[in-house]
Amino acid sequence: MSVTGPSSLNSLSLQLYSVRNALDEDLAGTLARVAEIGYQQVECSYKLFSRGPEVASALRDSGLSVATFTSSLVDTDHEAIFAAAVSLGATAVIDTYIPEEFWTSEEDVDRIAGHLNRAAVGAAAHGLRVGYHNHWWELERQFAGKSALELLVDKVRPEVVLEIDAYWVAVGGADPVAVVRNFGDRVRFLHLKDGPISRDNLEQRPAGQGRLPIDAILAAAPQVEVGAVEFDEYDGDIFEGIAASHAFLSQRLPGAAV
């Protein structure tokens, strides 16, 4: 039996990586604080889930549902990952990090697409979708006149979806509004942070406090199911940061308000 239910359309979530240090110190207390801020959903990783059954229990006790689940899908035990995702009620498993050194050629893109395609077939048997989340290098790297991310989308199965990190798109030199619009229905999830458009993670800011055109991005992607607040790092109190993002985005995602 799943712990949680599926996410609602146009809803707001929190990528729990943002509060990873607090989770290490106090799992239950951190999740309770996330819920107190107003979040109803989170994005949970297989790494966190693997800490043990206390994770599912703490999520249940906090009232947080799991909108999306993240894990590497390259050379991993897909069955264990998919079983974990189903147990938490997630509808998609997203590979959120294939390092820059693995994107050096079209052949690299072919290999990555192959991994995602195999995962997608296995995921479907569990009622799940597979997705991919970008960083800047998939936009910055160009092959045959296309970005590596565009080539990847050309090569993966049609049911493979995207979780677009709009900030990293901009850091990679692309227009996030155009990218979201051009990929259309492939974009089912967003990561939303803000800042000066810099690779320095400590410069990341809450949504609405930087240069990212968040309103235009959301307008370009009405099909997006969940927008997830995320900070890779934060130079301040992370709970204040995720609260500021929630306050800004809950006015823009109709399913987010409490």
Secondary structure, DSSP 4 states (H G I P E B T S, - for coil): --SS-PPPTTEEEEEGGGGHHHHHH-HHHHHHHHHHHT--EEEEEHHHHTT-HHHHHHHHHHT-EEEEEE---SSS-HHHHHHHHHHHT-SEEEE----GGG-SSHHHHHHHHHHHHHHHHHHHTTT-EEEEE--SHHHH-EETTEEHHHHHHHHS-TT-EEEEEHHHHHHTTS-HHHHHHHHGGGEEEEEE-BSSS-S-GGG-B-TTSSS--HHHHHHT-TT--EEEE--S--SS-HHHHHHHHHHHHTTTSTTT--
